Amino acid sequence: MKSDVVGENKAKKFKELLDKMWSDYVSANAHSSIEQNKWNKDDSVPLTKDIVALQNHLRTIEDQAIADLRQNVTVSSYKQLSESLLAQVIVFNKKREGEASRITLETFKSADTGHMNKDMKHCHL
């Protein structure tokens, strides 16, 4: 508007730099923060009899797979154990499979271990 050629060139260079670097620095960090906030979201939905029954069933499968592995190590027993444990993590977190399977060790170690849902506190783990 003021016919400032130097200012106009600086603005154009800044816009080019912003377009090139946005996805590397700003967008990736913002997406990562959003995902971590979803994992730490407080959930006040109480446990139901169906979820407790499912958890008990998964524990039964886990115990059987462990007993089978102690007697004879087989791929099917190991697969049963790993699937049972993954399902228990998903049920415990009340989240989709994708979040549980893609969680990083750093995120797991830095998770908030503060306030515990009272229903979870009374659940036998």
Backbone as ProteinMPNN parsed JSONL, in Angstrom:
{"seq_chain_A": "MKSDVVGENKAKKFKELLDKMWSDYVSANAHSSIEQNKWNKDDSVPLTKDIVALQNHLRTIEDQAIADLRQNVTVSSYKQLSESLLAQVIVFNKKREGEASRITLETFKSADTGHMNKDMKHCHL", "coords_chain_A": {"N_chain_A": [[0.833, -1.199, 0.0], [2.057, 1.163, 0.606], [3.921, 1.284, -1.295], [6.389, 0.139, -0.689], [9.129, -1.372, -1.584], [11.208, -2.901, -0.465], [10.084, -3.824, 1.944], [7.985, -5.261, 0.851], [9.349, -7.313, -0.51], [10.581, -8.584, 1.672], [8.287, -9.538, 2.99], [7.289, -11.323, 1.042], [9.399, -13.198, 0.958], [9.241, -14.141, 3.573], [6.701, -15.352, 3.515], [7.182, -17.396, 1.633], [9.09, -18.907, 3.04], [7.559, -19.642, 5.253], [5.584, -21.204, 3.982], [7.175, -23.346, 3.106], [8.264, -24.419, 5.49], [6.188, -24.858, 7.286], [4.803, -27.363, 7.505], [6.807, -28.975, 8.534], [7.619, -27.911, 11.045], [5.524, -26.532, 12.53], [2.927, -27.696, 11.995], [3.316, -30.513, 12.439], [4.09, -30.603, 15.164], [1.83, -29.471, 16.365], [-0.129, -31.361, 15.697], [0.866, -33.599, 17.066], [0.638, -32.728, 19.733], [-2.141, -32.502, 19.939], [-2.911, -35.192, 19.644], [-1.717, -36.339, 21.946], [-3.124, -34.997, 23.942], [-5.641, -36.109, 23.553], [-5.2, -38.714, 24.466], [-4.844, -38.286, 27.185], [-7.265, -37.467, 28.095], [-9.831, -37.023, 30.467], [-12.094, -39.455, 31.542], [-15.298, -40.016, 32.561], [-17.131, -42.048, 32.496], [-18.859, -44.687, 33.96], [-17.885, -48.103, 34.809], [-19.384, -50.976, 33.311], [-21.434, -53.943, 33.753], [-21.085, -55.557, 31.534], [-18.566, -54.816, 30.502], [-16.909, -55.567, 32.616], [-17.399, -58.321, 32.582], [-16.322, -58.956, 30.072], [-13.649, -58.265, 30.543], [-12.992, -60.17, 32.52], [-13.261, -62.504, 31.001], [-11.212, -62.108, 29.13], [-9.03, -62.223, 30.848], [-9.174, -64.903, 31.603], [-8.562, -66.158, 29.164], [-5.96, -65.159, 28.912], [-4.685, -66.34, 31.18], [-4.909, -69.066, 30.482], [-3.396, -69.124, 28.139], [-0.869, -68.461, 29.158], [-0.419, -70.676, 30.81], [-0.34, -72.674, 28.842], [1.927, -71.833, 27.431], [3.902, -72.224, 29.327], [4.038, -74.954, 29.427], [4.438, -75.787, 26.747], [5.949, -74.049, 24.241], [4.314, -72.366, 21.814], [3.366, -70.895, 18.676], [0.666, -70.262, 18.411], [-0.25, -70.133, 21.077], [1.275, -68.013, 22.043], [0.3, -66.008, 20.354], [-2.392, -65.915, 21.199], [-2.017, -64.991, 23.826], [-0.796, -62.45, 23.387], [-2.795, -61.123, 21.887], [-4.876, -61.147, 23.729], [-3.79, -59.542, 25.772], [-3.461, -57.092, 24.401], [-6.152, -56.53, 23.834], [-7.056, -56.193, 26.466], [-5.692, -53.881, 27.192], [-6.88, -52.074, 25.441], [-9.581, -52.191, 26.304], [-9.229, -51.295, 28.913], [-8.307, -48.674, 28.477], [-10.422, -47.682, 27.084], [-10.359, -46.917, 24.432], [-9.716, -46.603, 20.866], [-8.275, -49.26, 18.872], [-6.124, -48.401, 17.334], [-4.878, -46.251, 18.712], [-3.83, -47.536, 20.976], [-2.081, -49.363, 19.807], [-0.206, -47.791, 18.537], [1.076, -46.227, 20.395], [3.865, -44.564, 21.762], [6.923, -45.443, 23.501], [8.024, -43.337, 24.927], [5.791, -41.645, 25.301], [4.193, -43.336, 26.814], [5.785, -43.606, 29.148], [5.734, -40.987, 30.067], [3.157, -40.562, 30.849], [0.311, -39.266, 32.617], [0.023, -40.056, 35.944], [-1.601, -39.386, 37.975], [-4.637, -38.525, 39.372], [-6.975, -41.126, 39.763], [-9.649, -42.82, 38.209], [-12.474, -43.602, 40.116], [-13.902, -46.005, 39.721], [-12.072, -47.552, 38.346], [-10.163, -47.801, 40.272], [-11.293, -49.566, 42.086], [-11.416, -51.825, 40.63], [-10.249, -55.091, 40.111], [-7.048, -55.72, 39.19]], "CA_chain_A": [[0.0, 0.0, 0.0], [2.939, 2.317, 0.673], [4.91, 1.083, -2.363], [7.665, -0.167, -0.046], [9.649, -2.53, -2.306], [12.002, -3.702, 0.474], [9.12, -4.476, 2.825], [7.246, -6.237, 0.049], [10.255, -8.448, -0.735], [10.702, -9.298, 2.956], [7.022, -10.23, 3.224], [7.232, -12.443, 0.105], [10.362, -14.206, 1.413], [8.685, -14.74, 4.79], [5.609, -16.245, 3.112], [7.791, -18.578, 1.02], [9.689, -19.681, 4.121], [6.449, -20.188, 6.027], [4.981, -22.287, 3.2], [8.105, -24.48, 3.056], [8.594, -24.964, 6.801], [5.007, -25.034, 8.12], [4.491, -28.765, 7.774], [7.885, -29.587, 9.318], [7.769, -27.416, 12.41], [4.313, -26.138, 13.237], [1.841, -28.649, 11.825], [3.639, -31.795, 13.081], [4.044, -30.417, 16.616], [0.44, -29.248, 16.764], [-0.824, -32.653, 15.591], [1.361, -34.438, 18.158], [0.036, -32.232, 20.971], [-3.559, -32.845, 19.917], [-3.018, -36.63, 19.897], [-1.394, -36.611, 23.348], [-4.233, -34.499, 24.76], [-6.724, -37.086, 23.452], [-4.867, -39.857, 25.313], [-4.919, -37.913, 28.59], [-8.603, -36.954, 28.365], [-10.491, -37.661, 31.601], [-13.33, -40.137, 31.163], [-16.061, -40.252, 33.782], [-18.152, -43.068, 32.257], [-18.629, -45.802, 34.888], [-17.793, -49.438, 34.245], [-20.65, -51.713, 33.279], [-21.282, -55.393, 33.958], [-20.592, -56.148, 30.291], [-17.125, -54.581, 30.4], [-16.292, -56.414, 33.636], [-17.472, -59.697, 32.084], [-15.33, -59.063, 29.001], [-12.325, -58.246, 31.179], [-12.803, -61.484, 33.148], [-13.057, -63.466, 29.912], [-9.866, -61.885, 28.593], [-8.08, -62.743, 31.843], [-9.214, -66.366, 31.501], [-7.77, -66.488, 27.968], [-4.564, -64.862, 29.252], [-4.19, -67.381, 32.096], [-4.788, -70.313, 29.735], [-2.256, -68.985, 27.224], [0.351, -68.524, 29.97], [-0.242, -72.072, 31.201], [0.083, -73.398, 27.642], [3.308, -71.455, 27.109], [4.808, -72.841, 30.306], [4.178, -76.379, 29.085], [4.972, -75.946, 25.405], [5.933, -72.759, 23.558], [3.785, -72.445, 20.454], [2.983, -69.608, 18.095], [-0.754, -69.996, 18.679], [-0.393, -69.717, 22.48], [1.834, -66.664, 22.143], [-0.639, -65.115, 19.678], [-3.545, -65.751, 22.104], [-1.599, -64.138, 24.94], [-0.582, -61.069, 22.938], [-4.093, -60.541, 21.519], [-5.622, -60.923, 24.968], [-3.222, -58.38, 26.457], [-3.809, -55.892, 23.639], [-7.578, -56.271, 24.068], [-7.204, -55.667, 27.825], [-5.235, -52.488, 27.172], [-7.907, -51.294, 24.758], [-10.741, -52.093, 27.192], [-8.836, -50.462, 30.045], [-8.22, -47.285, 28.034], [-11.666, -47.3, 26.409], [-9.953, -46.213, 23.214], [-9.627, -47.421, 19.665], [-7.092, -50.102, 18.753], [-5.03, -47.643, 16.735], [-4.15, -45.487, 19.719], [-3.077, -48.453, 21.828], [-1.02, -50.045, 19.063], [0.802, -46.837, 18.058], [1.62, -45.417, 21.484], [5.315, -44.679, 21.861], [7.427, -45.698, 24.843], [8.182, -42.03, 25.588], [4.467, -41.199, 25.715], [3.774, -44.229, 27.896], [6.537, -43.275, 30.362], [5.407, -39.642, 30.542], [1.708, -40.475, 31.085], [-0.12, -38.737, 33.912], [-0.359, -41.124, 36.868], [-2.245, -38.719, 39.104], [-5.988, -38.908, 39.784], [-7.474, -42.354, 39.156], [-11.086, -42.992, 38.198], [-12.813, -44.432, 41.282], [-14.298, -47.332, 39.275], [-10.858, -48.274, 38.002], [-9.459, -48.061, 41.529], [-11.915, -50.719, 42.727], [-11.331, -52.967, 39.718], [-9.126, -55.997, 40.419], [-6.178, -55.856, 38.011]], "C_chain_A": [[0.871, 1.254, 0.0], [4.002, 2.267, -0.413], [6.301, 0.878, -1.788], [8.193, -1.475, -0.65], [10.416, -3.459, -1.358], [11.074, -4.486, 1.411], [8.327, -5.553, 2.098], [8.097, -7.487, -0.198], [10.44, -9.271, 0.539], [9.448, -10.115, 3.242], [6.893, -11.457, 2.315], [8.184, -13.562, 0.536], [9.856, -14.911, 2.678], [7.569, -15.728, 4.448], [6.163, -17.509, 2.463], [8.38, -19.494, 2.096], [8.613, -20.353, 4.964], [5.796, -21.356, 5.295], [5.861, -23.531, 3.181], [8.244, -25.171, 4.41], [7.382, -25.277, 7.674], [4.781, -26.49, 8.484], [5.559, -29.431, 8.638], [7.864, -29.168, 10.782], [6.458, -27.187, 13.149], [3.246, -27.236, 13.178], [2.102, -29.966, 12.551], [3.56, -31.681, 14.601], [2.615, -30.212, 17.11], [-0.337, -30.559, 16.734], [-0.414, -33.575, 16.73], [0.735, -34.019, 19.486], [-1.445, -32.593, 21.055], [-3.749, -34.321, 20.238], [-2.736, -36.956, 21.364], [-2.494, -36.116, 24.272], [-5.423, -35.451, 24.702], [-6.464, -38.262, 24.377], [-5.073, -39.533, 26.791], [-6.292, -37.377, 28.985], [-9.259, -37.741, 29.503], [-11.829, -38.233, 31.155], [-14.09, -40.498, 32.428], [-17.169, -41.294, 33.6], [-17.874, -44.252, 33.178], [-18.529, -47.132, 34.151], [-19.16, -50.102, 34.27], [-20.37, -53.196, 33.497], [-20.712, -56.061, 32.711], [-19.078, -55.983, 30.153], [-16.381, -55.438, 31.416], [-16.297, -57.868, 33.181], [-16.455, -59.923, 30.966], [-13.925, -59.117, 29.576], [-12.026, -59.593, 31.842], [-12.546, -62.567, 32.106], [-11.642, -63.331, 29.331], [-8.795, -62.38, 29.565], [-8.024, -64.267, 31.809], [-8.387, -66.832, 30.298], [-6.289, -66.27, 28.242], [-3.966, -65.955, 30.134], [-3.978, -68.706, 31.378], [-3.578, -70.258, 28.793], [-0.932, -69.059, 27.98], [0.631, -69.961, 30.39], [0.233, -72.914, 30.016], [1.538, -73.1, 27.289], [4.309, -72.055, 28.093], [5.042, -74.319, 30.002], [4.865, -76.565, 27.732], [4.841, -74.614, 24.663], [5.469, -72.962, 22.12], [3.397, -71.046, 19.979], [1.533, -69.278, 18.431], [-0.982, -69.543, 20.124], [0.136, -68.3, 22.67], [0.89, -65.653, 21.494], [-1.865, -64.86, 20.558], [-3.206, -64.812, 23.252], [-1.468, -62.686, 24.499], [-1.896, -60.4, 22.548], [-4.938, -60.245, 22.754], [-5.11, -59.685, 25.7], [-3.539, -57.079, 25.732], [-5.279, -55.534, 23.857], [-7.804, -55.702, 25.466], [-6.755, -54.215, 27.907], [-6.291, -51.605, 26.529], [-9.135, -51.109, 25.646], [-10.43, -51.163, 28.357], [-8.834, -48.988, 29.661], [-9.499, -46.768, 27.399], [-11.375, -46.495, 25.157], [-9.957, -47.167, 22.04], [-8.305, -48.175, 19.633], [-5.896, -49.304, 18.251], [-4.211, -46.875, 17.754], [-3.304, -46.392, 20.592], [-1.915, -49.081, 21.078], [0.067, -49.09, 18.596], [1.426, -45.982, 19.165], [3.13, -45.643, 21.589], [5.724, -44.913, 23.311], [7.58, -44.388, 25.613], [6.838, -41.518, 26.108], [3.968, -42.031, 26.88], [4.463, -43.861, 29.204], [6.153, -41.912, 30.931], [3.914, -39.47, 30.83], [1.419, -39.967, 32.494], [-0.593, -39.894, 34.787], [-1.038, -40.558, 38.108], [-3.585, -39.317, 39.464], [-6.461, -40.144, 39.029], [-8.992, -42.4, 39.266], [-11.472, -43.957, 39.324], [-13.264, -45.838, 40.895], [-13.068, -48.185, 38.946], [-10.082, -48.659, 39.269], [-9.99, -49.321, 42.213], [-11.839, -51.977, 41.871], [-10.096, -53.807, 40.066], [-8.288, -56.19, 39.156], [-5.145, -56.892, 38.233]], "O_chain_A": [[0.476, 2.288, -0.539], [4.891, 3.117, -0.449], [7.282, 1.383, -2.333], [7.752, -2.559, -0.268], [10.279, -4.679, -1.447], [11.275, -5.679, 1.634], [8.037, -6.614, 2.651], [7.591, -8.605, -0.098], [10.453, -10.501, 0.495], [9.54, -11.258, 3.689], [6.44, -12.511, 2.761], [7.823, -14.738, 0.486], [10.02, -16.121, 2.833], [7.499, -16.814, 5.024], [5.654, -18.598, 2.725], [8.188, -20.71, 2.06], [8.756, -21.516, 5.343], [5.489, -22.38, 5.905], [5.352, -24.651, 3.234], [8.333, -26.398, 4.463], [7.538, -25.912, 8.717], [4.587, -26.814, 9.656], [5.253, -30.354, 9.393], [8.071, -30.0, 11.666], [6.314, -27.618, 14.293], [2.726, -27.652, 14.214], [1.205, -30.489, 13.213], [3.02, -32.571, 15.257], [2.241, -30.729, 18.163], [-1.119, -30.838, 17.643], [-1.26, -34.262, 17.302], [0.343, -34.874, 20.28], [-1.942, -32.948, 22.124], [-4.638, -34.678, 21.012], [-3.445, -37.766, 21.962], [-2.774, -36.752, 25.288], [-6.144, -35.593, 25.689], [-7.392, -38.766, 25.01], [-5.439, -40.414, 27.569], [-6.462, -36.882, 30.099], [-9.246, -38.972, 29.503], [-12.602, -37.564, 30.469], [-13.567, -41.218, 33.278], [-18.05, -41.413, 34.451], [-16.759, -44.774, 33.18], [-19.016, -47.278, 33.03], [-19.986, -49.824, 35.139], [-19.225, -53.644, 33.435], [-19.945, -57.018, 32.813], [-18.388, -56.912, 29.732], [-15.322, -55.981, 31.101], [-15.309, -58.577, 33.37], [-15.802, -60.965, 30.92], [-13.104, -59.926, 29.143], [-10.909, -60.099, 31.728], [-11.708, -63.445, 32.309], [-10.97, -64.33, 29.075], [-7.765, -62.901, 29.138], [-6.954, -64.855, 31.966], [-7.61, -67.781, 30.401], [-5.455, -67.089, 27.856], [-2.867, -66.439, 29.866], [-2.99, -69.397, 31.626], [-2.833, -71.23, 28.671], [0.025, -69.658, 27.49], [1.773, -70.418, 30.336], [1.106, -73.768, 30.169], [2.289, -73.994, 26.899], [5.442, -72.359, 27.719], [6.11, -74.862, 30.287], [5.762, -77.396, 27.591], [3.731, -74.114, 24.481], [6.126, -73.629, 21.32], [3.138, -70.146, 20.777], [1.213, -68.122, 18.708], [-1.812, -68.669, 20.373], [-0.473, -67.489, 23.368], [0.698, -64.559, 22.025], [-2.33, -63.725, 20.658], [-4.002, -63.944, 23.612], [-1.975, -61.787, 25.17], [-2.095, -59.223, 22.849], [-5.627, -59.226, 22.821], [-5.898, -58.876, 26.19], [-3.85, -56.073, 26.37], [-5.612, -54.364, 24.043], [-8.648, -54.824, 25.644], [-7.366, -53.411, 28.61], [-6.568, -50.509, 27.017], [-9.675, -50.006, 25.737], [-11.261, -50.343, 28.745], [-9.304, -48.145, 30.425], [-9.654, -45.564, 27.197], [-12.057, -45.514, 24.859], [-10.171, -48.37, 22.191], [-7.338, -47.783, 20.285], [-4.773, -49.519, 18.705], [-2.983, -46.848, 17.672], [-2.168, -46.047, 20.916], [-0.859, -49.309, 21.667], [1.171, -49.537, 18.285], [2.23, -45.097, 18.875], [3.604, -46.776, 21.514], [4.966, -44.618, 24.235], [7.3, -44.333, 26.811], [6.756, -41.016, 27.228], [3.388, -41.499, 27.827], [3.819, -43.806, 30.251], [6.235, -41.7, 32.14], [3.455, -38.347, 31.035], [2.181, -40.208, 33.43], [-1.507, -40.627, 34.41], [-1.042, -41.189, 39.166], [-3.666, -40.492, 39.824], [-6.361, -40.206, 37.803], [-9.553, -42.055, 40.306], [-10.859, -45.015, 39.467], [-13.038, -46.78, 41.655], [-13.032, -49.382, 39.232], [-9.433, -49.704, 39.323], [-9.231, -50.057, 42.845], [-12.162, -53.07, 42.337], [-9.017, -53.259, 40.288], [-8.763, -56.756, 38.171], [-4.324, -57.144, 37.351]]}, "name": "protein", "num_of_chains": 1, "seq": "MKSDVVGENKAKKFKELLDKMWSDYVSANAHSSIEQNKWNKDDSVPLTKDIVALQNHLRTIEDQAIADLRQNVTVSSYKQLSESLLAQVIVFNKKREGEASRITLETFKSADTGHMNKDMKHCHL"}
